């Protein structure tokens, strides 16, 4: 979705576990590995032309400094500052969660 900021992640490949997808996407997009990933909640969202499900994880033990490997800009942003950025509609629920509100 051009023009929007987004959290790291991407499409799950056929036969891939959610954890495997998360680890692959973090390597491909940011060049990082993680020690542990805990599933927090999932968000289902309906667009006019498709349905998506976002799976939200808490990751710990990041094994390298994140780098933008796919030519996108990356930023560390405090939860209370995330609303200053344009995110796709389902990501707003993640932002509410990060701010201390309800997740799913």
C-alpha positions as CSV (number, residue, x, y, z in Angstrom):
1,X,0.0,0.0,0.0
2,X,2.0,2.9,-1.3
3,X,2.3,6.0,0.8
4,X,1.7,4.2,4.1
5,X,4.1,3.2,6.9
6,X,3.9,-0.4,7.9
7,X,5.1,-2.9,10.4
8,X,7.5,-5.6,9.2
9,X,5.9,-8.7,7.8
10,X,4.5,-10.1,4.6
11,X,2.7,-13.0,3.0
12,X,2.9,-16.5,4.4
13,X,4.1,-18.9,1.8
14,X,2.4,-22.3,1.1
15,X,3.5,-24.8,3.7
16,X,5.1,-22.2,5.9
17,X,4.3,-21.8,9.6
18,X,3.4,-18.4,11.0
19,X,6.6,-18.4,13.0
20,X,8.6,-19.4,9.9
21,X,7.0,-16.6,7.9
22,X,7.8,-14.1,10.6
23,X,11.5,-15.2,10.8
24,X,11.8,-15.2,7.0
25,X,10.3,-11.7,6.6
26,X,12.4,-10.2,9.3
27,X,15.5,-11.6,7.6
28,X,14.5,-10.4,4.2
29,X,13.2,-6.9,5.2
30,X,15.5,-6.0,8.1
31,X,18.4,-8.5,8.1
32,X,17.6,-9.6,11.7
33,X,17.1,-12.9,13.4
34,X,15.1,-13.3,16.6
35,X,15.4,-15.7,19.6
36,X,11.7,-15.8,20.5
37,X,8.4,-14.8,19.0
38,X,5.1,-14.9,21.0
39,X,1.8,-14.6,19.2
40,X,-0.3,-11.8,20.7
41,X,-3.4,-11.6,18.5
42,X,-4.7,-11.6,14.9
43,X,-6.6,-8.9,13.0
44,X,-8.9,-9.7,10.2
45,X,-9.6,-6.9,7.8
46,X,-11.8,-6.6,4.7
47,X,-10.7,-4.4,1.8
48,X,-13.0,-3.9,-1.2
49,X,-11.0,-6.4,-3.3
50,X,-9.5,-8.8,-0.7
51,X,-9.4,-10.0,2.9
52,X,-6.3,-10.1,5.0
53,X,-5.3,-11.4,8.4
54,X,-2.5,-9.7,10.3
55,X,-0.8,-11.8,13.0
56,X,0.9,-9.7,15.7
57,X,3.9,-11.1,17.5
58,X,6.1,-9.9,20.3
59,X,9.7,-10.6,19.3
60,X,12.7,-10.7,21.7
61,X,16.4,-11.4,21.3
62,X,16.9,-9.4,18.1
63,X,20.3,-10.7,16.8
64,X,21.5,-7.8,14.7
65,X,20.8,-4.1,14.2
66,X,17.8,-3.7,11.8
67,X,18.7,-2.4,8.3
68,X,16.4,-1.4,5.4
69,X,17.2,-4.1,2.9
70,X,14.3,-3.5,0.5
71,X,15.0,0.2,0.0
72,X,12.3,1.3,2.4
73,X,12.9,3.8,5.2
74,X,12.8,2.4,8.7
75,X,12.4,4.2,12.0
76,X,12.2,3.4,15.7
77,X,9.2,5.3,17.0
78,X,7.7,5.5,20.5
79,X,4.2,4.1,20.6
80,X,2.7,7.5,21.5
81,X,4.2,9.0,18.3
82,X,2.9,6.4,15.9
83,X,-0.3,8.3,15.2
84,X,1.7,11.0,13.5
85,X,2.4,8.5,10.7
86,X,-0.1,7.2,8.0
87,X,-0.7,3.5,8.5
88,X,-3.2,1.2,6.7
89,X,-6.5,0.8,8.5
90,X,-5.8,-2.6,10.2
91,X,-2.5,-1.4,11.5
92,X,-4.3,1.2,13.6
93,X,-5.5,-1.6,15.9
94,X,-1.8,-2.6,16.5
95,X,-1.0,1.1,17.3
96,X,-3.9,1.2,19.9
97,X,-2.5,-2.0,21.4
98,X,1.0,-0.5,21.6
99,X,-0.3,2.6,23.3
100,X,-1.8,0.4,26.0
101,X,-5.3,-0.2,24.6
102,X,-7.1,-3.3,23.5
103,X,-5.5,-5.3,20.8
104,X,-7.8,-7.7,18.9
